[in-house]
Amino acid sequence: MTPRATESVWRAVEGFYRSGAHPAIQICLRREGEVVLDRAIGYARGNGPGDAGREPKRLATPYSAGFMLGVRWFSPLYGPDTDQAFGHLGFTNILGWADPERSLSGALITSGKPVLYPEIGELWNTMRVIAAETPKTAASTLALP
Amino acid sequence: MRLSLPVPRVPLVPDPLRRAPVPRSLEEVATVAAEADPGTEE
């Protein structure tokens, strides 16, 4: 991969960002064992330089078609008090996430059902228990300031 | 090259597509981590 190729990829990412569809995008490309592109652009809501520190971001989980943040008070995705967590819901409630405050990353794979169904509360409860039963660890260098 | 049709933003009203604000200079909001030299031109 040439320098021109990586910059070409980055120009495409910038164009993607300029569309405004996503407030933040990160890309990491590893080729033949070397990280040749590792960049981020934009900020998730609440994490920009001008945003307040660790105030609760909002009650509802900030929705995204891709990665989503947890929430301090109520997060159906990662359980309560997980405002540092981030992950992906997938399309059928298949979760992959990481919580820097708990030094935890996880995956919950199911046979998959669409986003809302009558038994969705059991999925939320599973995630709630994981968060509740996993104590926070000492400050992680990955945790947001 | 753009593969999507740009939808203009209407000033002074909320964006119905709820698009994120994009700064004029993208360098201000971009972060570059350590990257290996991708090599020379092939």
N, CA and C atoms of all chains as a GROMACS GRO file, in nm:
protein
  561
    1MET      N    1   0.085  -0.119   0.000
    1MET     CA    2   0.000   0.000   0.000
    1MET      C    3   0.089   0.124   0.000
    2THR      N    4   0.065   0.213  -0.088
    2THR     CA    5   0.150   0.330  -0.101
    2THR      C    6   0.097   0.446  -0.017
    3PRO      N    7   0.181   0.545   0.014
    3PRO     CA    8   0.132   0.665   0.083
    3PRO      C    9   0.014   0.728   0.009
    4ARG      N   10   0.020   0.727  -0.120
    4ARG     CA   11  -0.090   0.785  -0.197
    4ARG      C   12  -0.220   0.706  -0.173
    5ALA      N   13  -0.206   0.576  -0.160
    5ALA     CA   14  -0.325   0.492  -0.138
    5ALA      C   15  -0.388   0.521  -0.002
    6THR      N   16  -0.303   0.532   0.102
    6THR     CA   17  -0.360   0.557   0.235
    6THR      C   18  -0.424   0.696   0.240
    7GLU      N   19  -0.361   0.794   0.177
    7GLU     CA   20  -0.421   0.927   0.175
    7GLU      C   21  -0.550   0.927   0.094
    8SER      N   22  -0.554   0.846  -0.007
    8SER     CA   23  -0.676   0.836  -0.087
    8SER      C   24  -0.791   0.779  -0.002
    9VAL      N   25  -0.757   0.680   0.080
    9VAL     CA   26  -0.858   0.624   0.170
    9VAL      C   27  -0.905   0.731   0.268
   10TRP      N   28  -0.807   0.806   0.321
   10TRP     CA   29  -0.843   0.910   0.418
   10TRP      C   30  -0.929   1.019   0.355
   11ARG      N   31  -0.901   1.054   0.232
   11ARG     CA   32  -0.985   1.154   0.163
   11ARG      C   33  -1.129   1.101   0.151
   12ALA      N   34  -1.141   0.972   0.126
   12ALA     CA   35  -1.275   0.914   0.116
   12ALA      C   36  -1.347   0.919   0.251
   13VAL      N   37  -1.270   0.893   0.358
   13VAL     CA   38  -1.330   0.901   0.493
   13VAL      C   39  -1.373   1.044   0.521
   14GLU      N   40  -1.291   1.140   0.483
   14GLU     CA   41  -1.328   1.281   0.504
   14GLU      C   42  -1.456   1.316   0.428
   15GLY      N   43  -1.467   1.264   0.308
   15GLY     CA   44  -1.589   1.287   0.232
   15GLY      C   45  -1.710   1.225   0.299
   16PHE      N   46  -1.690   1.108   0.356
   16PHE     CA   47  -1.795   1.039   0.430
   16PHE      C   48  -1.836   1.125   0.550
   17TYR      N   49  -1.735   1.178   0.620
   17TYR     CA   50  -1.764   1.261   0.738
   17TYR      C   51  -1.837   1.389   0.697
   18ARG      N   52  -1.795   1.448   0.587
   18ARG     CA   53  -1.859   1.573   0.544
   18ARG      C   54  -2.008   1.556   0.513
   19SER      N   55  -2.049   1.435   0.487
   19SER     CA   56  -2.190   1.413   0.461
   19SER      C   57  -2.275   1.443   0.585
   20GLY      N   58  -2.212   1.443   0.703
   20GLY     CA   59  -2.284   1.472   0.826
   20GLY      C   60  -2.365   1.356   0.879
   21ALA      N   61  -2.358   1.241   0.814
   21ALA     CA   62  -2.438   1.127   0.858
   21ALA      C   63  -2.388   1.073   0.992
   22HIS      N   64  -2.260   1.089   1.021
   22HIS     CA   65  -2.202   1.037   1.144
   22HIS      C   66  -2.118   1.147   1.210
   23PRO      N   67  -2.141   1.176   1.338
   23PRO     CA   68  -2.062   1.280   1.404
   23PRO      C   69  -1.918   1.239   1.428
   24ALA      N   70  -1.888   1.112   1.420
   24ALA     CA   71  -1.751   1.067   1.441
   24ALA      C   72  -1.726   0.939   1.362
   25ILE      N   73  -1.607   0.929   1.307
   25ILE     CA   74  -1.568   0.810   1.231
   25ILE      C   75  -1.424   0.776   1.268
   26GLN      N   76  -1.399   0.650   1.290
   26GLN     CA   77  -1.260   0.606   1.310
   26GLN      C   78  -1.231   0.495   1.211
   27ILE      N   79  -1.110   0.496   1.161
   27ILE     CA   80  -1.070   0.389   1.069
   27ILE      C   81  -0.933   0.340   1.107
   28CYS      N   82  -0.916   0.211   1.103
   28CYS     CA   83  -0.785   0.151   1.129
   28CYS      C   84  -0.765   0.041   1.025
   29LEU      N   85  -0.658   0.054   0.950
   29LEU     CA   86  -0.625  -0.048   0.850
   29LEU      C   87  -0.491  -0.110   0.886
   30ARG      N   88  -0.490  -0.238   0.890
   30ARG     CA   89  -0.367  -0.312   0.920
   30ARG      C   90  -0.336  -0.398   0.798
   31ARG      N   91  -0.217  -0.382   0.749
   31ARG     CA   92  -0.182  -0.457   0.629
   31ARG      C   93  -0.045  -0.521   0.649
   32GLU      N   94  -0.040  -0.649   0.626
   32GLU     CA   95   0.082  -0.728   0.643
   32GLU      C   96   0.145  -0.705   0.780
   33GLY      N   97   0.059  -0.699   0.881
   33GLY     CA   98   0.106  -0.688   1.018
   33GLY      C   99   0.136  -0.547   1.064
   34GLU      N  100   0.123  -0.449   0.980
   34GLU     CA  101   0.153  -0.311   1.018
   34GLU      C  102   0.027  -0.226   1.010
   35VAL      N  103   0.009  -0.141   1.111
   35VAL     CA  104  -0.103  -0.046   1.108
   35VAL      C  105  -0.061   0.070   1.017
   36VAL      N  106  -0.124   0.078   0.904
   36VAL     CA  107  -0.084   0.179   0.806
   36VAL      C  108  -0.179   0.299   0.806
   37LEU      N  109  -0.292   0.284   0.871
   37LEU     CA  110  -0.386   0.396   0.879
   37LEU      C  111  -0.464   0.381   1.009
   38ASP      N  112  -0.453   0.481   1.096
   38ASP     CA  113  -0.521   0.474   1.226
   38ASP      C  114  -0.561   0.617   1.262
   39ARG      N  115  -0.678   0.656   1.222
   39ARG     CA  116  -0.719   0.796   1.237
   39ARG      C  117  -0.866   0.804   1.277
   40ALA      N  118  -0.897   0.916   1.338
   40ALA     CA  119  -1.035   0.942   1.377
   40ALA      C  120  -1.070   1.084   1.336
   41ILE      N  121  -1.195   1.105   1.313
   41ILE     CA  122  -1.240   1.239   1.276
   41ILE      C  123  -1.375   1.265   1.342
   42GLY      N  124  -1.386   1.383   1.401
   42GLY     CA  125  -1.511   1.419   1.466
   42GLY      C  126  -1.515   1.369   1.610
   43TYR      N  127  -1.625   1.392   1.675
   43TYR     CA  128  -1.643   1.353   1.815
   43TYR      C  129  -1.783   1.298   1.834
   44ALA      N  130  -1.791   1.196   1.917
   44ALA     CA  131  -1.924   1.151   1.957
   44ALA      C  132  -1.989   1.259   2.042
   45ARG      N  133  -2.116   1.262   2.043
   45ARG     CA  134  -2.186   1.366   2.121
   45ARG      C  135  -2.143   1.360   2.267
   46GLY      N  136  -2.107   1.476   2.320
   46GLY     CA  137  -2.065   1.483   2.459
   46GLY      C  138  -1.917   1.469   2.479
   47ASN      N  139  -1.842   1.432   2.376
   47ASN     CA  140  -1.699   1.410   2.391
   47ASN      C  141  -1.614   1.512   2.318
   48GLY      N  142  -1.674   1.612   2.260
   48GLY     CA  143  -1.598   1.715   2.190
   48GLY      C  144  -1.522   1.804   2.288
   49PRO      N  145  -1.421   1.875   2.240
   49PRO     CA  146  -1.341   1.960   2.330
   49PRO      C  147  -1.426   2.064   2.403
   50GLY      N  148  -1.530   2.113   2.342
   50GLY     CA  149  -1.611   2.215   2.406
   50GLY      C  150  -1.727   2.160   2.488
   51ASP      N  151  -1.740   2.030   2.492
   51ASP     CA  152  -1.851   1.970   2.567
   51ASP      C  153  -1.815   1.960   2.714
   52ALA      N  154  -1.918   1.955   2.797
   52ALA     CA  155  -1.895   1.941   2.940
   52ALA      C  156  -1.832   1.806   2.970
   53GLY      N  157  -1.768   1.796   3.086
   53GLY     CA  158  -1.692   1.677   3.120
   53GLY      C  159  -1.773   1.551   3.131
   54ARG      N  160  -1.798   1.509   3.252
   54ARG     CA  161  -1.865   1.380   3.270
   54ARG      C  162  -2.010   1.398   3.311
   55GLU      N  163  -2.071   1.501   3.266
   55GLU     CA  164  -2.213   1.516   3.295
   55GLU      C  165  -2.291   1.407   3.221
   56PRO      N  166  -2.404   1.365   3.276
   56PRO     CA  167  -2.484   1.266   3.204
   56PRO      C  168  -2.516   1.318   3.065
   57LYS      N  169  -2.496   1.233   2.969
   57LYS     CA  170  -2.512   1.280   2.832
   57LYS      C  171  -2.659   1.303   2.798
   58ARG      N  172  -2.739   1.203   2.810
   58ARG     CA  173  -2.882   1.218   2.791
   58ARG      C  174  -2.949   1.088   2.835
   59LEU      N  175  -3.075   1.098   2.859
   59LEU     CA  176  -3.145   0.981   2.912
   59LEU      C  177  -3.154   0.868   2.810
   60ALA      N  178  -3.190   0.903   2.693
   60ALA     CA  179  -3.204   0.800   2.590
   60ALA      C  180  -3.068   0.766   2.532
   61THR      N  181  -3.049   0.642   2.496
   61THR     CA  182  -2.924   0.602   2.433
   61THR      C  183  -2.909   0.674   2.301
   62PRO      N  184  -2.797   0.742   2.282
   62PRO     CA  185  -2.777   0.805   2.152
   62PRO      C  186  -2.777   0.699   2.043
   63TYR      N  187  -2.870   0.708   1.955
   63TYR     CA  188  -2.886   0.604   1.854
   63TYR      C  189  -2.791   0.625   1.739
   64SER      N  190  -2.745   0.518   1.687
   64SER     CA  191  -2.663   0.522   1.567
   64SER      C  192  -2.691   0.394   1.491
   65ALA      N  193  -2.670   0.400   1.363
   65ALA     CA  194  -2.682   0.278   1.285
   65ALA      C  195  -2.560   0.190   1.306
   66GLY      N  196  -2.461   0.241   1.375
   66GLY     CA  197  -2.340   0.163   1.399
   66GLY      C  198  -2.307   0.158   1.546
   67PHE      N  199  -2.194   0.210   1.584
   67PHE     CA  200  -2.152   0.207   1.723
   67PHE      C  201  -2.234   0.304   1.807
   68MET      N  202  -2.260   0.265   1.930
   68MET     CA  203  -2.337   0.350   2.021
   68MET      C  204  -2.270   0.354   2.157
   69LEU      N  205  -2.288   0.468   2.222
   69LEU     CA  206  -2.235   0.485   2.357
   69LEU      C  207  -2.334   0.433   2.460
   70GLY      N  208  -2.283   0.400   2.575
   70GLY     CA  209  -2.370   0.370   2.688
   70GLY      C  210  -2.415   0.499   2.753
   71VAL      N  211  -2.493   0.487   2.858
   71VAL     CA  212  -2.549   0.603   2.926
   71VAL      C  213  -2.535   0.580   3.076
   72ARG      N  214  -2.520   0.690   3.152
   72ARG     CA  215  -2.498   0.677   3.295
   72ARG      C  216  -2.620   0.619   3.367
   73TRP      N  217  -2.741   0.668   3.335
   73TRP     CA  218  -2.856   0.630   3.417
   73TRP      C  219  -2.928   0.507   3.364
   74PHE      N  220  -2.948   0.500   3.237
   74PHE     CA  221  -3.022   0.384   3.183
   74PHE      C  222  -2.974   0.357   3.042
   75SER      N  223  -2.922   0.240   3.024
   75SER     CA  224  -2.881   0.202   2.890
   75SER      C  225  -2.930   0.061   2.864
   76PRO      N  226  -3.025   0.044   2.775
   76PRO     CA  227  -3.069  -0.091   2.743
   76PRO      C  228  -2.960  -0.174   2.676
   77LEU      N  229  -2.857  -0.107   2.628
   77LEU     CA  230  -2.753  -0.181   2.558
   77LEU      C  231  -2.653  -0.243   2.653
   78TYR      N  232  -2.593  -0.162   2.741
   78TYR     CA  233  -2.480  -0.210   2.820
   78TYR      C  234  -2.508  -0.208   2.970
   79GLY      N  235  -2.630  -0.181   3.010
   79GLY     CA  236  -2.663  -0.176   3.151
   79GLY      C  237  -2.645  -0.036   3.207
   80PRO      N  238  -2.685  -0.019   3.333
   80PRO     CA  239  -2.675   0.115   3.394
   80PRO      C  240  -2.530   0.154   3.424
   81ASP      N  241  -2.509   0.284   3.430
   81ASP     CA  242  -2.379   0.339   3.468
   81ASP      C  243  -2.268   0.290   3.374
   82THR      N  244  -2.295   0.299   3.248
   82THR     CA  245  -2.198   0.252   3.149
   82THR      C  246  -2.173   0.361   3.045
   83ASP      N  247  -2.162   0.486   3.093
   83ASP     CA  248  -2.150   0.593   2.995
   83ASP      C  249  -2.014   0.596   2.925
   84GLN      N  250  -1.921   0.510   2.968
   84GLN     CA  251  -1.793   0.500   2.897
   84GLN      C  252  -1.793   0.384   2.798
   85ALA      N  253  -1.897   0.305   2.803
   85ALA     CA  254  -1.899   0.186   2.718
   85ALA      C  255  -1.935   0.223   2.574
   86PHE      N  256  -1.888   0.144   2.485
   86PHE     CA  257  -1.923   0.163   2.345
   86PHE      C  258  -1.929   0.026   2.278
   87GLY      N  259  -2.009   0.018   2.177
   87GLY     CA  260  -2.020  -0.110   2.110
   87GLY      C  261  -2.120  -0.104   1.998
   88HIS      N  262  -2.154  -0.220   1.953
   88HIS     CA  263  -2.238  -0.230   1.834
   88HIS      C  264  -2.352  -0.327   1.861
   89LEU      N  265  -2.471  -0.282   1.826
   89LEU     CA  266  -2.589  -0.365   1.848
   89LEU      C  267  -2.608  -0.467   1.736
   90GLY      N  268  -2.544  -0.446   1.628
   90GLY     CA  269  -2.572  -0.532   1.514
   90GLY      C  270  -2.713  -0.504   1.464
   91PHE      N  271  -2.765  -0.589   1.381
   91PHE     CA  272  -2.900  -0.567   1.329
   91PHE      C  273  -3.002  -0.649   1.406
   92THR      N  274  -2.959  -0.755   1.470
   92THR     CA  275  -3.054  -0.844   1.535
   92THR      C  276  -3.013  -0.871   1.679
   93ASN      N  277  -2.982  -0.762   1.753
   93ASN     CA  278  -2.947  -0.774   1.893
   93ASN      C  279  -2.831  -0.869   1.918
   94ILE      N  280  -2.731  -0.855   1.838
   94ILE     CA  281  -2.605  -0.927   1.859
   94ILE      C  282  -2.504  -0.822   1.902
   95LEU      N  283  -2.459  -0.833   2.024
   95LEU     CA  284  -2.382  -0.724   2.084
   95LEU      C  285  -2.233  -0.754   2.089
   96GLY      N  286  -2.156  -0.655   2.053
   96GLY     CA  287  -2.013  -0.654   2.079
   96GLY      C  288  -1.983  -0.520   2.144
   97TRP      N  289  -1.917  -0.520   2.258
   97TRP     CA  290  -1.897  -0.394   2.327
   97TRP      C  291  -1.771  -0.398   2.413
   98ALA      N  292  -1.730  -0.280   2.456
   98ALA     CA  293  -1.617  -0.266   2.548
   98ALA      C  294  -1.652  -0.159   2.649
   99ASP      N  295  -1.611  -0.181   2.773
   99ASP     CA  296  -1.636  -0.085   2.880
   99ASP      C  297  -1.503  -0.056   2.949
  100PRO      N  298  -1.436   0.053   2.912
  100PRO     CA  299  -1.303   0.081   2.969
  100PRO      C  300  -1.305   0.094   3.120
  101GLU      N  301  -1.413   0.145   3.177
  101GLU     CA  302  -1.417   0.161   3.323
  101GLU      C  303  -1.416   0.028   3.396
  102ARG      N  304  -1.461  -0.074   3.330
  102ARG     CA  305  -1.463  -0.208   3.392
  102ARG      C  306  -1.356  -0.300   3.335
  103SER      N  307  -1.273  -0.246   3.250
  103SER     CA  308  -1.172  -0.329   3.182
  103SER      C  309  -1.238  -0.452   3.120
  104LEU      N  310  -1.350  -0.430   3.060
  104LEU     CA  311  -1.432  -0.540   3.012
  104LEU      C  312  -1.463  -0.523   2.864
  105SER      N  313  -1.451  -0.629   2.792
  105SER     CA  314  -1.506  -0.632   2.658
  105SER      C  315  -1.583  -0.761   2.644
  106GLY      N  316  -1.682  -0.760   2.562
  106GLY     CA  317  -1.765  -0.879   2.554
  106GLY      C  318  -1.839  -0.891   2.423
  107ALA      N  319  -1.893  -1.007   2.406
  107ALA     CA  320  -1.977  -1.032   2.289
  107ALA      C  321  -2.093  -1.117   2.334
  108LEU      N  322  -2.208  -1.086   2.288
  108LEU     CA  323  -2.327  -1.165   2.318
  108LEU      C  324  -2.392  -1.200   2.185
  109ILE      N  325  -2.381  -1.324   2.152
  109ILE     CA  326  -2.429  -1.371   2.023
  109ILE      C  327  -2.557  -1.451   2.046
  110THR      N  328  -2.660  -1.418   1.974
  110THR     CA  329  -2.782  -1.496   1.980
  110THR      C  330  -2.816  -1.541   1.838
  111SER      N  331  -2.924  -1.616   1.828
  111SER     CA  332  -2.965  -1.656   1.694
  111SER      C  333  -3.028  -1.538   1.619
  112GLY      N  334  -3.052  -1.430   1.693
  112GLY     CA  335  -3.088  -1.307   1.626
  112GLY      C  336  -3.235  -1.286   1.605
  113LYS      N  337  -3.284  -1.175   1.658
  113LYS     CA  338  -3.420  -1.132   1.632
  113LYS      C  339  -3.413  -0.982   1.606
  114PRO      N  340  -3.512  -0.930   1.533
  114PRO     CA  341  -3.510  -0.786   1.507
  114PRO      C  342  -3.511  -0.706   1.636
  115VAL      N  343  -3.488  -0.578   1.623
  115VAL     CA  344  -3.453  -0.492   1.736
  115VAL      C  345  -3.551  -0.503   1.852
  116LEU      N  346  -3.680  -0.498   1.827
  116LEU     CA  347  -3.780  -0.505   1.934
  116LEU      C  348  -3.867  -0.628   1.918
  117TYR      N  349  -3.882  -0.703   2.027
  117TYR     CA  350  -3.971  -0.819   2.029
  117TYR      C  351  -4.016  -0.839   2.173
  118PRO      N  352  -4.121  -0.917   2.198
  118PRO     CA  353  -4.180  -0.920   2.332
  118PRO      C  354  -4.083  -0.957   2.443
  119GLU      N  355  -3.984  -1.037   2.413
  119GLU     CA  356  -3.892  -1.083   2.517
  119GLU      C  357  -3.767  -0.996   2.527
  120ILE      N  358  -3.769  -0.879   2.470
  120ILE     CA  359  -3.649  -0.795   2.466
  120ILE      C  360  -3.601  -0.760   2.607
  121GLY      N  361  -3.694  -0.759   2.704
  121GLY     CA  362  -3.656  -0.725   2.841
  121GLY      C  363  -3.553  -0.821   2.898
  122GLU      N  364  -3.556  -0.946   2.855
  122GLU     CA  365  -3.460  -1.043   2.906
  122GLU      C  366  -3.320  -1.013   2.855
  123LEU      N  367  -3.311  -0.965   2.733
  123LEU     CA  368  -3.180  -0.925   2.681
  123LEU      C  369  -3.129  -0.805   2.760
  124TRP      N  370  -3.217  -0.706   2.780
  124TRP     CA  371  -3.176  -0.588   2.858
  124TRP      C  372  -3.131  -0.630   2.997
  125ASN      N  373  -3.203  -0.725   3.057
  125ASN     CA  374  -3.168  -0.768   3.192
  125ASN      C  375  -3.033  -0.838   3.194
  126THR      N  376  -3.005  -0.916   3.093
  126THR     CA  377  -2.875  -0.983   3.087
  126THR      C  378  -2.763  -0.880   3.085
  127MET      N  379  -2.781  -0.776   3.006
  127MET     CA  380  -2.677  -0.672   2.999
  127MET      C  381  -2.671  -0.595   3.130
  128ARG      N  382  -2.786  -0.575   3.193
  128ARG     CA  383  -2.787  -0.504   3.321
  128ARG      C  384  -2.708  -0.583   3.426
  129VAL      N  385  -2.730  -0.714   3.428
  129VAL     CA  386  -2.661  -0.797   3.527
  129VAL      C  387  -2.510  -0.798   3.501
  130ILE      N  388  -2.471  -0.805   3.376
  130ILE     CA  389  -2.327  -0.803   3.345
  130ILE      C  390  -2.264  -0.676   3.400
  131ALA      N  391  -2.330  -0.562   3.376
  131ALA     CA  392  -2.274  -0.435   3.424
  131ALA      C  393  -2.276  -0.429   3.577
  132ALA      N  394  -2.386  -0.476   3.635
  132ALA     CA  395  -2.398  -0.467   3.781
  132ALA      C  396  -2.300  -0.560   3.852
  133GLU      N  397  -2.272  -0.674   3.793
  133GLU     CA  398  -2.186  -0.772   3.859
  133GLU      C  399  -2.038  -0.755   3.826
  134THR      N  400  -2.007  -0.659   3.741
  134THR     CA  401  -1.868  -0.636   3.706
  134THR      C  402  -1.825  -0.503   3.766
  135PRO      N  403  -1.751  -0.505   3.876
  135PRO     CA  404  -1.713  -0.379   3.939
  135PRO      C  405  -1.618  -0.299   3.851
  136LYS      N  406  -1.624  -0.169   3.871
  136LYS     CA  407  -1.531  -0.084   3.798
  136LYS      C  408  -1.391  -0.106   3.852
  137THR      N  409  -1.295  -0.098   3.765
  137THR     CA  410  -1.156  -0.116   3.802
  137THR      C  411  -1.091   0.021   3.821
  138ALA      N  412  -0.965   0.018   3.856
  138ALA     CA  413  -0.891   0.145   3.866
  138ALA      C  414  -0.898   0.216   3.732
  139ALA      N  415  -0.873   0.345   3.738
  139ALA     CA  416  -0.886   0.426   3.617
  139ALA      C  417  -0.812   0.363   3.501
  140SER      N  418  -0.879   0.349   3.392
  140SER     CA  419  -0.820   0.294   3.272
  140SER      C  420  -0.769   0.406   3.185
  141THR      N  421  -0.659   0.380   3.120
  141THR     CA  422  -0.608   0.481   3.028
  141THR      C  423  -0.699   0.495   2.907
  142LEU      N  424  -0.789   0.400   2.891
  142LEU     CA  425  -0.880   0.407   2.778
  142LEU      C  426  -1.005   0.487   2.811
  143ALA      N  427  -1.033   0.509   2.942
  143ALA     CA  428  -1.155   0.579   2.980
  143ALA      C  429  -1.148   0.724   2.935
  144LEU      N  430  -1.262   0.776   2.898
  144LEU     CA  431  -1.268   0.915   2.854
  144LEU      C  432  -1.250   1.006   2.975
  145PRO      N  433  -1.183   1.121   2.958
  145PRO     CA  434  -1.164   1.211   3.072
  145PRO      C  435  -1.294   1.272   3.119
  146MET      N  436  -1.402   1.157  -0.546
  146MET     CA  437  -1.521   1.114  -0.617
  146MET      C  438  -1.634   1.093  -0.517
  147ARG      N  439  -1.749   1.149  -0.543
  147ARG     CA  440  -1.863   1.130  -0.453
  147ARG      C  441  -1.958   1.029  -0.515
  148LEU      N  442  -2.004   0.939  -0.429
  148LEU     CA  443  -2.097   0.836  -0.477
  148LEU      C  444  -2.239   0.863  -0.429
  149SER      N  445  -2.259   0.973  -0.357
  149SER     CA  446  -2.393   1.004  -0.308
  149SER      C  447  -2.433   1.142  -0.357
  150LEU      N  448  -2.562   1.164  -0.362
  150LEU     CA  449  -2.613   1.294  -0.404
  150LEU      C  450  -2.613   1.387  -0.284
  151PRO      N  451  -2.544   1.499  -0.293
  151PRO     CA  452  -2.543   1.592  -0.179
  151PRO      C  453  -2.678   1.657  -0.161
  152VAL      N  454  -2.730   1.650  -0.040
  152VAL     CA  455  -2.856   1.716  -0.008
  152VAL      C  456  -2.823   1.845   0.064
  153PRO      N  457  -2.854   1.959   0.008
  153PRO     CA  458  -2.814   2.085   0.071
  153PRO      C  459  -2.884   2.106   0.204
  154ARG      N  460  -2.814   2.175   0.292
  154ARG     CA  461  -2.873   2.210   0.422
  154ARG      C  462  -2.945   2.342   0.408
  155VAL      N  463  -3.060   2.350   0.468
  155VAL     CA  464  -3.138   2.474   0.465
  155VAL      C  465  -3.098   2.558   0.585
  156PRO      N  466  -3.053   2.680   0.563
  156PRO     CA  467  -3.010   2.762   0.677
  156PRO      C  468  -3.128   2.803   0.765
  157LEU      N  469  -3.100   2.824   0.893
  157LEU     CA  470  -3.192   2.880   0.992
  157LEU      C  471  -3.302   2.786   1.036
  158VAL      N  472  -3.307   2.666   0.986
  158VAL     CA  473  -3.407   2.569   1.034
  158VAL      C  474  -3.335   2.440   1.069
  159PRO      N  475  -3.392   2.364   1.164
  159PRO     CA  476  -3.328   2.235   1.198
  159PRO      C  477  -3.321   2.144   1.076
  160ASP      N  478  -3.211   2.074   1.070
  160ASP     CA  479  -3.192   1.983   0.956
  160ASP      C  480  -3.286   1.863   0.972
  161PRO      N  481  -3.378   1.841   0.881
  161PRO     CA  482  -3.469   1.726   0.896
  161PRO      C  483  -3.397   1.592   0.890
  162LEU      N  484  -3.278   1.588   0.836
  162LEU     CA  485  -3.202   1.463   0.831
  162LEU      C  486  -3.112   1.446   0.955
  163ARG      N  487  -3.116   1.544   1.045
  163ARG     CA  488  -3.040   1.540   1.170
  163ARG      C  489  -2.892   1.512   1.145
  164ARG      N  490  -2.839   1.579   1.047
  164ARG     CA  491  -2.697   1.560   1.017
  164ARG      C  492  -2.611   1.636   1.117
  165ALA      N  493  -2.495   1.581   1.142
  165ALA     CA  494  -2.403   1.644   1.236
  165ALA      C  495  -2.342   1.768   1.173
  166PRO      N  496  -2.315   1.871   1.254
  166PRO     CA  497  -2.244   1.987   1.200
  166PRO      C  498  -2.102   1.949   1.161
  167VAL      N  499  -2.056   1.998   1.050
  167VAL     CA  500  -1.923   1.966   1.001
  167VAL      C  501  -1.841   2.093   0.995
  168PRO      N  502  -1.728   2.098   1.067
  168PRO     CA  503  -1.648   2.220   1.064
  168PRO      C  504  -1.585   2.240   0.926
  169ARG      N  505  -1.551   2.364   0.899
  169ARG     CA  506  -1.493   2.394   0.768
  169ARG      C  507  -1.356   2.326   0.754
  170SER      N  508  -1.278   2.332   0.862
  170SER     CA  509  -1.146   2.268   0.858
  170SER      C  510  -1.152   2.133   0.928
  171LEU      N  511  -1.133   2.027   0.855
  171LEU     CA  512  -1.141   1.895   0.914
  171LEU      C  513  -1.017   1.862   0.998
  172GLU      N  514  -0.907   1.932   0.975
  172GLU     CA  515  -0.787   1.903   1.053
  172GLU      C  516  -0.810   1.930   1.201
  173GLU      N  517  -0.900   2.024   1.233
  173GLU     CA  518  -0.926   2.057   1.373
  173GLU      C  519  -0.991   1.942   1.448
  174VAL      N  520  -1.059   1.856   1.381
  174VAL     CA  521  -1.132   1.749   1.449
  174VAL      C  522  -1.077   1.610   1.414
  175ALA      N  523  -0.962   1.608   1.350
  175ALA     CA  524  -0.904   1.479   1.312
  175ALA      C  525  -0.790   1.443   1.406
  176THR      N  526  -0.775   1.316   1.432
  176THR     CA  527  -0.669   1.264   1.516
  176THR      C  528  -0.597   1.154   1.439
  177VAL      N  529  -0.466   1.161   1.440
  177VAL     CA  530  -0.386   1.060   1.372
  177VAL      C  531  -0.300   0.989   1.475
  178ALA      N  532  -0.312   0.860   1.483
  178ALA     CA  533  -0.232   0.780   1.576
  178ALA      C  534  -0.102   0.739   1.505
  179ALA      N  535  -0.022   0.663   1.577
  179ALA     CA  536   0.103   0.616   1.518
  179ALA      C  537   0.072   0.522   1.401
  180GLU      N  538   0.132   0.551   1.290
  180GLU     CA  539   0.109   0.470   1.171
  180GLU      C  540   0.243   0.427   1.114
  181ALA      N  541   0.246   0.306   1.064
  181ALA     CA  542   0.367   0.259   0.998
  181ALA      C  543   0.380   0.328   0.863
  182ASP      N  544   0.501   0.344   0.823
  182ASP     CA  545   0.524   0.400   0.691
  182ASP      C  546   0.466   0.304   0.587
  183PRO      N  547   0.373   0.352   0.509
  183PRO     CA  548   0.313   0.259   0.413
  183PRO      C  549   0.407   0.219   0.302
  184GLY      N  550   0.524   0.276   0.300
  184GLY     CA  551   0.619   0.239   0.195
  184GLY      C  552   0.627   0.345   0.088
  185THR      N  553   0.702   0.315  -0.009
  185THR     CA  554   0.721   0.411  -0.118
  185THR      C  555   0.624   0.381  -0.230
  186GLU      N  556   0.617   0.473  -0.321
  186GLU     CA  557   0.529   0.455  -0.436
  186GLU      C  558   0.569   0.329  -0.511
  187GLU      N  559   0.471   0.254  -0.550
  187GLU     CA  560   0.499   0.131  -0.626
  187GLU      C  561   0.503   0.162  -0.775
   0.00000   0.00000   0.00000
